[in-house]
Amino acid sequence: MMNLILFYLLVFVHHIFIILLILTPPFVIINEPFWIAIPICVWVLHLMFSPILVCPATIWENRLRRKMCKPEIGTFFKHYYIKPFRKFIDR
């Protein structure tokens, strides 16, 4: 039961973090000069879509998934956002 609560709490916090990460670039572009905004936006996109970087929260989620006998995920963004979007489009 505790693993399930931790799992849902981690997924919720991870979603909040991803949403904030998506909302950051427009505010940076509006409020900062371009020589500051462009590197920050590129860095944010690299964090979200990099197949090399692994988020610590995804590692924690996979540990909890193993304990609960659920299948592991590759990346959080792909699992929770891209795959459902593709399923929705393919209908």
CNS distance restraints for C-alpha pairs under 8 A (distance, minus, plus):
assign (resid   1 and name CA) (resid   5 and name CA) 6.46 0.50 0.50
assign (resid   2 and name CA) (resid   6 and name CA) 6.16 0.50 0.50
assign (resid   3 and name CA) (resid   7 and name CA) 5.93 0.50 0.50
assign (resid   3 and name CA) (resid  64 and name CA) 6.47 0.50 0.50
assign (resid   3 and name CA) (resid  67 and name CA) 7.65 0.50 0.50
assign (resid   3 and name CA) (resid  68 and name CA) 7.31 0.50 0.50
assign (resid   4 and name CA) (resid   8 and name CA) 6.25 0.50 0.50
assign (resid   4 and name CA) (resid  68 and name CA) 7.69 0.50 0.50
assign (resid   5 and name CA) (resid   9 and name CA) 6.07 0.50 0.50
assign (resid   6 and name CA) (resid  10 and name CA) 5.97 0.50 0.50
assign (resid   6 and name CA) (resid  64 and name CA) 7.94 0.50 0.50
assign (resid   7 and name CA) (resid  11 and name CA) 6.19 0.50 0.50
assign (resid   7 and name CA) (resid  61 and name CA) 6.53 0.50 0.50
assign (resid   7 and name CA) (resid  64 and name CA) 6.26 0.50 0.50
assign (resid   7 and name CA) (resid  65 and name CA) 7.74 0.50 0.50
assign (resid   8 and name CA) (resid  12 and name CA) 6.03 0.50 0.50
assign (resid   9 and name CA) (resid  13 and name CA) 6.16 0.50 0.50
assign (resid  10 and name CA) (resid  14 and name CA) 5.98 0.50 0.50
assign (resid  10 and name CA) (resid  57 and name CA) 7.30 0.50 0.50
assign (resid  10 and name CA) (resid  61 and name CA) 7.03 0.50 0.50
assign (resid  11 and name CA) (resid  15 and name CA) 6.13 0.50 0.50
assign (resid  11 and name CA) (resid  61 and name CA) 7.50 0.50 0.50
assign (resid  12 and name CA) (resid  16 and name CA) 6.36 0.50 0.50
assign (resid  13 and name CA) (resid  17 and name CA) 6.20 0.50 0.50
assign (resid  14 and name CA) (resid  18 and name CA) 6.19 0.50 0.50
assign (resid  14 and name CA) (resid  57 and name CA) 6.99 0.50 0.50
assign (resid  15 and name CA) (resid  19 and name CA) 6.14 0.50 0.50
assign (resid  16 and name CA) (resid  20 and name CA) 6.20 0.50 0.50
assign (resid  17 and name CA) (resid  21 and name CA) 6.08 0.50 0.50
assign (resid  18 and name CA) (resid  22 and name CA) 6.18 0.50 0.50
assign (resid  18 and name CA) (resid  77 and name CA) 7.85 0.50 0.50
assign (resid  19 and name CA) (resid  23 and name CA) 6.22 0.50 0.50
assign (resid  20 and name CA) (resid  24 and name CA) 6.06 0.50 0.50
assign (resid  21 and name CA) (resid  25 and name CA) 7.64 0.50 0.50
assign (resid  21 and name CA) (resid  44 and name CA) 6.88 0.50 0.50
assign (resid  23 and name CA) (resid  27 and name CA) 7.15 0.50 0.50
assign (resid  24 and name CA) (resid  28 and name CA) 6.20 0.50 0.50
assign (resid  25 and name CA) (resid  29 and name CA) 6.02 0.50 0.50
assign (resid  25 and name CA) (resid  37 and name CA) 7.53 0.50 0.50
assign (resid  25 and name CA) (resid  40 and name CA) 7.41 0.50 0.50
assign (resid  25 and name CA) (resid  41 and name CA) 5.36 0.50 0.50
assign (resid  25 and name CA) (resid  44 and name CA) 7.60 0.50 0.50
assign (resid  26 and name CA) (resid  30 and name CA) 6.21 0.50 0.50
assign (resid  27 and name CA) (resid  31 and name CA) 6.00 0.50 0.50
assign (resid  28 and name CA) (resid  32 and name CA) 5.53 0.50 0.50
assign (resid  28 and name CA) (resid  37 and name CA) 5.58 0.50 0.50
assign (resid  28 and name CA) (resid  40 and name CA) 7.81 0.50 0.50
assign (resid  28 and name CA) (resid  41 and name CA) 7.83 0.50 0.50
assign (resid  29 and name CA) (resid  33 and name CA) 7.24 0.50 0.50
assign (resid  29 and name CA) (resid  34 and name CA) 6.89 0.50 0.50
assign (resid  29 and name CA) (resid  37 and name CA) 5.20 0.50 0.50
assign (resid  29 and name CA) (resid  38 and name CA) 7.60 0.50 0.50
assign (resid  32 and name CA) (resid  36 and name CA) 6.26 0.50 0.50
assign (resid  32 and name CA) (resid  37 and name CA) 5.81 0.50 0.50
assign (resid  33 and name CA) (resid  37 and name CA) 6.11 0.50 0.50
assign (resid  34 and name CA) (resid  38 and name CA) 5.70 0.50 0.50
assign (resid  35 and name CA) (resid  39 and name CA) 7.07 0.50 0.50
assign (resid  36 and name CA) (resid  40 and name CA) 6.52 0.50 0.50
assign (resid  37 and name CA) (resid  41 and name CA) 6.07 0.50 0.50
assign (resid  38 and name CA) (resid  42 and name CA) 6.12 0.50 0.50
assign (resid  39 and name CA) (resid  43 and name CA) 6.03 0.50 0.50
assign (resid  40 and name CA) (resid  44 and name CA) 6.19 0.50 0.50
assign (resid  41 and name CA) (resid  45 and name CA) 6.24 0.50 0.50
assign (resid  42 and name CA) (resid  46 and name CA) 6.09 0.50 0.50
assign (resid  43 and name CA) (resid  47 and name CA) 6.19 0.50 0.50
assign (resid  44 and name CA) (resid  48 and name CA) 6.33 0.50 0.50
assign (resid  45 and name CA) (resid  49 and name CA) 6.09 0.50 0.50
assign (resid  45 and name CA) (resid  50 and name CA) 8.00 0.50 0.50
assign (resid  46 and name CA) (resid  50 and name CA) 5.32 0.50 0.50
assign (resid  47 and name CA) (resid  53 and name CA) 7.10 0.50 0.50
assign (resid  48 and name CA) (resid  77 and name CA) 7.05 0.50 0.50
assign (resid  49 and name CA) (resid  77 and name CA) 7.88 0.50 0.50
assign (resid  54 and name CA) (resid  58 and name CA) 7.02 0.50 0.50
assign (resid  54 and name CA) (resid  59 and name CA) 7.45 0.50 0.50
assign (resid  54 and name CA) (resid  75 and name CA) 7.40 0.50 0.50
assign (resid  55 and name CA) (resid  59 and name CA) 6.67 0.50 0.50
assign (resid  56 and name CA) (resid  60 and name CA) 6.30 0.50 0.50
assign (resid  57 and name CA) (resid  61 and name CA) 6.05 0.50 0.50
assign (resid  58 and name CA) (resid  62 and name CA) 6.11 0.50 0.50
assign (resid  58 and name CA) (resid  73 and name CA) 7.82 0.50 0.50
assign (resid  58 and name CA) (resid  75 and name CA) 6.69 0.50 0.50
assign (resid  58 and name CA) (resid  76 and name CA) 6.13 0.50 0.50
assign (resid  59 and name CA) (resid  63 and name CA) 6.33 0.50 0.50
assign (resid  60 and name CA) (resid  64 and name CA) 6.33 0.50 0.50
assign (resid  61 and name CA) (resid  65 and name CA) 6.05 0.50 0.50
assign (resid  62 and name CA) (resid  66 and name CA) 6.11 0.50 0.50
assign (resid  62 and name CA) (resid  72 and name CA) 5.24 0.50 0.50
assign (resid  62 and name CA) (resid  73 and name CA) 6.60 0.50 0.50
assign (resid  63 and name CA) (resid  67 and name CA) 6.38 0.50 0.50
assign (resid  64 and name CA) (resid  68 and name CA) 6.25 0.50 0.50
assign (resid  65 and name CA) (resid  69 and name CA) 5.97 0.50 0.50
assign (resid  65 and name CA) (resid  70 and name CA) 4.81 0.50 0.50
assign (resid  65 and name CA) (resid  71 and name CA) 6.45 0.50 0.50
assign (resid  65 and name CA) (resid  72 and name CA) 6.15 0.50 0.50
assign (resid  66 and name CA) (resid  70 and name CA) 5.87 0.50 0.50
assign (resid  66 and name CA) (resid  71 and name CA) 7.04 0.50 0.50
assign (resid  66 and name CA) (resid  72 and name CA) 6.96 0.50 0.50
assign (resid  73 and name CA) (resid  79 and name CA) 6.50 0.50 0.50
assign (resid  74 and name CA) (resid  78 and name CA) 7.57 0.50 0.50
assign (resid  74 and name CA) (resid  79 and name CA) 7.15 0.50 0.50
assign (resid  75 and name CA) (resid  79 and name CA) 6.06 0.50 0.50
assign (resid  76 and name CA) (resid  80 and name CA) 6.01 0.50 0.50
assign (resid  76 and name CA) (resid  81 and name CA) 7.98 0.50 0.50
assign (resid  77 and name CA) (resid  81 and name CA) 5.43 0.50 0.50
assign (resid  77 and name CA) (resid  82 and name CA) 6.66 0.50 0.50
assign (resid  78 and name CA) (resid  82 and name CA) 4.66 0.50 0.50
assign (resid  78 and name CA) (resid  83 and name CA) 5.99 0.50 0.50
assign (resid  79 and name CA) (resid  83 and name CA) 5.66 0.50 0.50
assign (resid  79 and name CA) (resid  84 and name CA) 7.59 0.50 0.50
assign (resid  80 and name CA) (resid  84 and name CA) 6.56 0.50 0.50
assign (resid  81 and name CA) (resid  85 and name CA) 6.15 0.50 0.50
assign (resid  82 and name CA) (resid  86 and name CA) 6.17 0.50 0.50
assign (resid  83 and name CA) (resid  87 and name CA) 6.22 0.50 0.50
assign (resid  84 and name CA) (resid  88 and name CA) 6.11 0.50 0.50
assign (resid  85 and name CA) (resid  89 and name CA) 6.18 0.50 0.50
assign (resid  86 and name CA) (resid  90 and name CA) 6.01 0.50 0.50
assign (resid  87 and name CA) (resid  91 and name CA) 6.47 0.50 0.50
